[in-house]
Every structure is written in C-alpha cells, then in structure tokens.
C-alpha cells in the first residue's frame, strides 16, 4: 500500500510517499487528507474488507494522475 499526506493545496505530496507491506490480520486506517493507492496483492490470493464513510460534501473520492510511475524498493 502506498500513502502520502497532502500538500498545502490539497494534492498528494508524492515526494514524501511511503510504501507499506501489510500482513494477515493487519488493519489500515487512513487519516483525513491522506492520499493512498489501491491495495495490491503481491504473492497470493487475498481477501480484503473495506469500510468507508461518505463525506456530506461528496468529495470523499478523488483521483490524482502521477504523470510518471513511482519506484518502490522493497
């Protein structure tokens, strides 16, 4: 999973993005104004449960085009 905090203008701070590897039984909770990429299974089939609360303003799902891929080193 990749996550980045937002810059002052609300865009993801790609230069400070962090990658995490979750394991069975882990839970992930995103704080407000944290951008994240979709979850990706690396080596085996997996089941994922997602809970999401919708914002009244309707701006709870936003997309950002990176322009170029991020290199993730494990």
Buried (B, 14 or more C-beta within 10 A) or exposed (E): BBBBEEBEEEEBEBEEBEEEEEEEEEEEEEEEEEBBBEEEEEEEEEEEEEEEEEEEEEEEEEEEEEEEEEEEEE
